[in-house]
Amino acid sequence: MANWREELTEAVKTKAEREAEEASRLKQRVLEALGTAESALELGIAALRFAHERIGEKGQKVALELTPDATSATAARLVVGTSDNPPTLALGIQIDRETAILRVQVGETKAREFDFAKDRHIAALDVEEYVGRRAVELVRLAQKASPW
């Protein structure tokens, strides 16, 4: 328990000081969470690569688009079908390194966000499982639209 001196020191802080401390804590949480977020991104991209290989083995039109940065891929997108033969189905994953948020988006739907700085219980394997399950859904939709 804090003594009265520590409580007084805390009580007299200005709003700017409190906000600066909170920003500092948030930055620290993001730095700590970034490693897990990047691991999750790599596992998610590996899941997309696996799906790309399996779909390609069946002779289907499929593309894997990677958007690299200086260190590694920051985004990947699996596209099944072609724009001249609708529907084009897509599954994408990207990371925001400023906030340690990973976004997974199926088609044009709202992206599912994994906030590693806020939710510390999220594991990289959770993201891989989620991406894999969405890939299964994507293949089922593609087969329904144009059976192979």
Backbone as JSON, one array per atom type, in Angstrom:
{
  "sequence": "MANWREELTEAVKTKAEREAEEASRLKQRVLEALGTAESALELGIAALRFAHERIGEKGQKVALELTPDATSATAARLVVGTSDNPPTLALGIQIDRETAILRVQVGETKAREFDFAKDRHIAALDVEEYVGRRAVELVRLAQKASPW",
  "N": [[0.84, -1.17, 0.0], [0.5, 2.21, -0.77], [2.23, 4.95, 0.72], [1.34, 8.08, 2.33], [2.82, 10.1, 1.14], [3.47, 9.16, -1.43], [0.88, 8.91, -2.43], [0.08, 11.59, -2.38], [1.88, 12.68, -4.19], [0.99, 11.43, -6.5], [-1.61, 12.43, -6.62], [-1.32, 15.17, -7.18], [-0.5, 15.37, -9.77], [-0.57, 16.67, -13.09], [-3.02, 16.78, -15.75], [-1.76, 16.46, -18.21], [0.62, 15.21, -17.44], [-0.39, 12.77, -16.5], [-1.51, 11.75, -18.87], [0.81, 11.52, -20.42], [2.2, 9.55, -19.0], [0.42, 7.4, -19.36], [0.55, 7.11, -22.14], [3.19, 6.33, -22.36], [3.1, 3.86, -21.0], [1.39, 2.46, -22.72], [2.93, 2.41, -25.07], [5.02, 0.78, -24.2], [3.6, -1.61, -23.72], [2.84, -2.22, -26.34], [5.34, -2.62, -27.55], [6.16, -4.92, -26.16], [4.18, -6.7, -26.99], [4.5, -6.87, -29.71], [6.3, -8.83, -30.66], [4.89, -11.26, -30.36], [2.73, -10.69, -32.01], [3.99, -10.48, -34.51], [4.94, -13.09, -34.81], [2.49, -14.38, -34.97], [1.59, -13.28, -37.36], [3.41, -14.4, -39.18], [2.74, -17.14, -38.91], [0.11, -17.02, -39.81], [0.52, -16.23, -42.48], [1.89, -18.47, -43.34], [-0.19, -20.33, -43.19], [-1.82, -19.33, -45.22], [-0.11, -19.77, -47.39], [-0.03, -22.57, -47.4], [-2.72, -23.15, -48.0], [-2.8, -21.98, -50.54], [-1.04, -23.67, -51.97], [-2.43, -26.16, -51.79], [-4.86, -25.59, -53.1], [-3.92, -24.82, -55.59], [-2.82, -27.25, -56.45], [-5.04, -28.57, -57.35], [-5.53, -27.45, -59.73], [-6.82, -25.03, -59.82], [-7.55, -21.52, -60.24], [-5.58, -19.47, -58.43], [-4.06, -17.09, -56.31], [-1.35, -15.8, -54.43], [-0.7, -13.0, -52.78], [1.88, -11.08, -51.6], [2.88, -8.46, -49.49], [5.7, -6.96, -48.95], [7.87, -5.44, -46.44], [10.67, -3.65, -45.12], [11.69, -5.52, -43.3], [10.11, -7.97, -43.17], [7.27, -9.75, -44.54], [4.38, -7.75, -44.38], [1.81, -7.95, -45.0], [-0.51, -10.21, -46.46], [-2.37, -11.85, -49.01], [-4.75, -14.09, -50.09], [-6.14, -15.07, -53.05], [-8.81, -16.47, -54.65], [-9.96, -17.59, -57.72], [-10.73, -15.48, -60.56], [-10.84, -12.06, -61.67], [-12.26, -11.81, -64.04], [-13.91, -13.95, -64.0], [-16.25, -14.03, -62.01], [-17.34, -15.27, -58.8], [-14.7, -13.48, -57.24], [-12.83, -14.56, -54.63], [-11.4, -13.68, -51.53], [-8.88, -13.76, -48.97], [-7.31, -12.11, -46.47], [-4.45, -10.96, -44.54], [-2.97, -8.73, -42.27], [-0.62, -6.57, -40.58], [-0.41, -4.03, -38.1], [2.17, -2.38, -37.07], [2.5, -0.26, -35.36], [0.56, -0.4, -33.45], [0.39, -3.04, -32.74], [-1.64, -4.63, -33.76], [-3.31, -7.16, -35.46], [-4.95, -7.83, -38.45], [-7.46, -9.75, -39.95], [-9.1, -10.43, -42.87], [-11.93, -11.44, -44.64], [-12.92, -11.5, -47.86], [-14.96, -8.74, -48.57], [-15.8, -8.18, -46.07], [-16.04, -6.92, -42.67], [-12.95, -6.56, -41.03], [-11.46, -8.93, -38.83], [-10.03, -8.23, -35.82], [-7.04, -8.73, -34.04], [-5.85, -7.71, -31.16], [-2.92, -7.49, -29.81], [-1.62, -6.0, -27.87], [-3.58, -5.21, -26.14], [-5.11, -7.52, -25.53], [-3.62, -9.82, -23.97], [-3.76, -12.54, -23.75], [-4.03, -13.77, -26.19], [-2.73, -16.1, -28.43], [-0.18, -16.87, -30.84], [-0.77, -19.16, -32.26], [-3.54, -19.18, -32.12], [-4.29, -17.3, -34.0], [-3.31, -18.5, -36.32], [-5.0, -20.76, -36.44], [-7.48, -19.47, -36.76], [-7.12, -18.21, -39.27], [-6.7, -20.47, -40.85], [-9.21, -21.77, -40.59], [-10.85, -19.85, -41.83], [-9.82, -20.06, -44.39], [-10.67, -22.61, -45.11], [-13.44, -22.13, -45.2], [-13.44, -20.33, -47.33], [-12.61, -21.95, -49.49], [-14.75, -23.73, -49.57], [-16.82, -21.97, -50.31], [-15.85, -21.22, -52.82], [-15.98, -23.67, -54.18], [-18.69, -24.07, -54.12], [-19.57, -21.98, -55.73], [-18.34, -22.55, -58.15], [-18.0, -25.62, -58.92], [-15.36, -28.02, -58.52]],
  "CA": [[0.0, 0.0, 0.0], [1.29, 3.43, -0.9], [2.15, 5.85, 1.87], [0.68, 9.32, 2.02], [3.67, 10.9, 0.26], [3.27, 8.65, -2.8], [-0.48, 9.26, -2.81], [0.06, 13.02, -2.64], [2.61, 12.88, -5.44], [0.09, 10.98, -7.57], [-2.8, 13.29, -6.65], [-1.04, 16.5, -7.69], [-0.08, 15.32, -11.17], [-1.44, 17.36, -14.04], [-3.64, 15.93, -16.77], [-0.73, 16.19, -19.22], [1.53, 14.21, -16.87], [-1.1, 11.48, -16.49], [-1.61, 11.28, -20.25], [2.15, 11.12, -20.86], [2.47, 8.26, -18.36], [-0.4, 6.39, -20.02], [1.12, 6.9, -23.47], [4.42, 5.57, -22.15], [2.71, 2.49, -20.68], [0.85, 1.87, -23.94], [4.06, 2.15, -25.96], [5.72, -0.38, -23.65], [2.76, -2.79, -23.99], [2.92, -2.5, -27.78], [6.66, -3.21, -27.8], [6.15, -6.28, -25.62], [3.23, -7.52, -27.74], [4.86, -6.93, -31.12], [6.92, -10.11, -30.98], [3.83, -12.26, -30.52], [1.95, -10.31, -33.19], [4.76, -10.82, -35.71], [4.9, -14.55, -34.9], [1.15, -14.72, -35.44], [1.54, -12.91, -38.78], [4.15, -15.42, -39.93], [1.94, -18.36, -38.92], [-1.03, -16.76, -40.69], [1.01, -16.27, -43.86], [2.17, -19.88, -43.62], [-1.49, -20.96, -43.44], [-2.24, -18.91, -46.57], [0.75, -20.49, -48.35], [-0.5, -23.95, -47.43], [-3.98, -23.13, -48.76], [-2.43, -21.67, -51.93], [-0.48, -24.89, -52.55], [-3.46, -27.21, -51.92], [-5.82, -25.18, -54.14], [-3.18, -24.87, -56.85], [-2.67, -28.65, -56.85], [-6.27, -28.99, -58.01], [-5.62, -26.75, -61.0], [-7.69, -23.86, -59.72], [-6.89, -20.22, -60.29], [-5.34, -18.99, -57.08], [-2.89, -16.23, -56.23], [-0.94, -15.37, -53.1], [-0.07, -11.68, -52.9], [2.62, -10.67, -50.4], [3.32, -7.06, -49.47], [6.83, -6.94, -48.01], [8.5, -4.19, -46.02], [12.11, -3.8, -44.98], [12.07, -6.68, -42.49], [9.41, -9.18, -43.61], [5.95, -9.45, -45.07], [3.47, -7.09, -43.45], [0.47, -8.29, -45.42], [-0.63, -11.26, -47.45], [-3.75, -12.0, -49.45], [-5.01, -15.26, -50.91], [-7.25, -14.77, -53.95], [-9.28, -17.65, -55.37], [-10.76, -17.16, -58.85], [-10.2, -14.33, -61.3], [-11.8, -10.96, -61.75], [-13.1, -11.98, -65.22], [-14.8, -15.06, -63.72], [-16.71, -13.83, -60.64], [-16.87, -14.34, -57.8], [-13.34, -13.55, -56.75], [-12.87, -14.69, -53.18], [-10.1, -13.32, -50.98], [-8.62, -13.85, -47.53], [-6.09, -11.33, -46.25], [-3.95, -10.75, -43.19], [-2.0, -7.63, -42.22], [-0.24, -6.14, -39.23], [-0.1, -2.63, -37.85], [3.25, -2.47, -36.09], [2.4, 0.85, -34.41], [-0.39, -0.75, -32.39], [0.45, -4.5, -32.55], [-2.94, -5.19, -34.13], [-3.32, -8.01, -36.65], [-6.28, -7.84, -39.03], [-7.75, -10.82, -40.89], [-10.3, -10.02, -43.57], [-12.47, -12.35, -45.64], [-13.67, -10.74, -48.85], [-15.18, -7.33, -48.25], [-16.39, -8.07, -44.74], [-15.25, -6.2, -41.67], [-11.79, -7.33, -40.6], [-11.36, -9.41, -37.44], [-8.8, -7.66, -35.26], [-6.39, -9.34, -32.89], [-5.08, -6.65, -30.51], [-1.99, -8.18, -28.93], [-1.25, -5.13, -26.76], [-4.71, -5.14, -25.22], [-5.49, -8.87, -25.12], [-2.36, -10.56, -23.85], [-4.01, -13.98, -23.74], [-4.05, -14.27, -27.56], [-1.5, -16.78, -28.84], [0.05, -16.88, -32.29], [-1.49, -20.32, -32.81], [-4.95, -18.82, -32.24], [-4.43, -16.61, -35.28], [-3.14, -19.51, -37.38], [-6.23, -21.54, -36.47], [-8.52, -18.63, -37.32], [-6.85, -18.05, -40.7], [-6.95, -21.77, -41.46], [-10.67, -21.99, -40.65], [-11.39, -18.97, -42.86], [-9.4, -20.63, -45.68], [-11.6, -23.72, -45.38], [-14.69, -21.5, -45.62], [-13.19, -19.74, -48.65], [-12.61, -23.04, -50.46], [-16.13, -24.22, -49.69], [-17.55, -20.98, -51.1], [-15.38, -21.3, -54.2], [-16.52, -24.9, -54.76], [-20.13, -23.88, -54.29], [-19.76, -21.08, -56.86], [-17.86, -23.21, -59.37], [-17.49, -26.9, -58.45], [-14.22, -28.65, -59.2]],
  "C": [[0.89, 1.24, 0.0], [1.16, 4.27, 0.38], [1.57, 7.18, 1.41], [1.5, 10.2, 1.08], [3.49, 10.47, -1.21], [1.88, 9.01, -3.3], [-0.59, 10.74, -3.15], [0.76, 13.34, -3.96], [1.72, 12.51, -6.63], [-1.08, 11.94, -7.72], [-2.53, 14.65, -7.28], [-0.58, 16.51, -9.16], [-1.09, 16.03, -12.06], [-2.01, 16.35, -15.03], [-2.6, 15.54, -17.83], [0.25, 15.13, -18.72], [0.89, 12.82, -16.87], [-1.19, 10.9, -17.9], [-0.26, 10.82, -20.79], [2.53, 9.76, -20.27], [1.68, 7.13, -19.04], [0.13, 6.08, -21.42], [2.4, 6.07, -23.38], [4.11, 4.11, -21.84], [2.18, 1.77, -21.92], [1.97, 1.52, -24.92], [4.83, 0.91, -25.5], [4.93, -1.67, -23.9], [2.84, -3.19, -25.45], [4.26, -3.15, -28.11], [6.73, -4.66, -27.31], [5.28, -7.21, -26.46], [3.64, -7.72, -29.2], [5.5, -8.24, -31.53], [5.89, -11.2, -31.22], [3.0, -11.96, -31.77], [2.69, -10.69, -34.48], [4.84, -12.34, -35.9], [3.55, -15.01, -35.45], [1.0, -14.39, -36.93], [2.24, -13.97, -39.62], [3.38, -16.74, -40.01], [0.71, -18.2, -39.83], [-0.64, -16.8, -42.15], [1.34, -17.71, -44.26], [0.87, -20.64, -43.91], [-2.0, -20.59, -44.83], [-1.41, -19.6, -47.64], [0.29, -21.94, -48.5], [-1.78, -24.05, -48.25], [-3.7, -22.88, -50.24], [-1.91, -22.93, -52.63], [-1.56, -25.94, -52.78], [-4.45, -26.85, -53.03], [-5.16, -25.25, -55.51], [-2.99, -26.29, -57.36], [-3.89, -29.17, -57.6], [-6.51, -28.25, -59.32], [-6.53, -25.53, -60.99], [-6.88, -22.57, -59.78], [-6.8, -19.68, -58.87], [-4.07, -18.15, -57.09], [-2.62, -15.89, -54.77], [-0.15, -14.08, -53.28], [0.58, -11.32, -51.58], [3.05, -9.22, -50.55], [4.45, -6.96, -48.47], [7.18, -5.52, -47.56], [9.97, -4.49, -45.82], [12.5, -5.08, -44.23], [11.42, -7.98, -42.96], [8.05, -8.77, -44.15], [5.08, -8.8, -44.0], [2.03, -7.4, -43.81], [0.53, -9.4, -46.44], [-2.1, -11.42, -47.77], [-3.84, -13.2, -50.38], [-6.25, -14.96, -51.73], [-7.57, -16.03, -54.74], [-10.22, -17.17, -56.47], [-10.08, -16.0, -59.55], [-11.26, -13.26, -61.39], [-12.71, -11.09, -62.97], [-14.09, -13.13, -65.04], [-15.3, -14.94, -62.28], [-17.31, -15.09, -60.07], [-15.39, -14.55, -57.47], [-13.42, -13.56, -55.23], [-11.48, -14.42, -52.63], [-10.08, -13.46, -49.47], [-7.3, -13.15, -47.29], [-5.73, -11.21, -44.78], [-2.93, -9.61, -43.25], [-1.76, -7.23, -40.79], [-0.03, -4.63, -39.21], [0.93, -2.63, -36.72], [3.22, -1.32, -35.06], [1.51, 0.5, -33.22], [-0.37, -2.23, -32.02], [-0.92, -5.14, -32.76], [-2.8, -5.94, -35.44], [-4.75, -8.06, -37.15], [-6.39, -8.98, -40.05], [-9.08, -10.47, -41.53], [-10.67, -11.05, -44.64], [-13.31, -11.53, -46.59], [-13.75, -9.28, -48.48], [-15.8, -7.13, -46.88], [-15.49, -7.26, -43.81], [-14.13, -7.1, -41.16], [-11.91, -7.73, -39.13], [-10.02, -8.94, -36.91], [-8.34, -8.46, -34.05], [-5.47, -8.28, -32.3], [-4.18, -7.28, -29.45], [-1.55, -7.32, -27.75], [-2.35, -5.11, -25.7], [-5.06, -6.52, -24.66], [-4.26, -9.76, -25.09], [-2.53, -12.07, -23.86], [-4.02, -14.58, -25.14], [-2.7, -14.89, -27.89], [-1.4, -16.75, -30.36], [-0.7, -18.04, -32.94], [-2.99, -20.08, -32.94], [-5.21, -18.16, -33.59], [-4.28, -17.6, -36.43], [-4.41, -20.34, -37.53], [-7.36, -20.74, -37.11], [-8.35, -18.48, -38.83], [-7.13, -19.37, -41.43], [-8.44, -22.06, -41.61], [-11.31, -21.09, -41.71], [-11.0, -19.45, -44.26], [-10.3, -21.79, -46.07], [-12.93, -23.16, -45.87], [-14.57, -20.93, -47.03], [-13.24, -20.82, -49.73], [-14.02, -23.59, -50.65], [-17.0, -23.26, -50.5], [-17.15, -21.05, -52.57], [-15.93, -22.54, -54.89], [-18.03, -24.77, -55.0], [-20.4, -23.01, -55.52], [-19.39, -21.75, -58.19], [-17.21, -24.53, -58.98], [-16.28, -27.4, -59.24], [-14.06, -30.07, -58.76]]
}
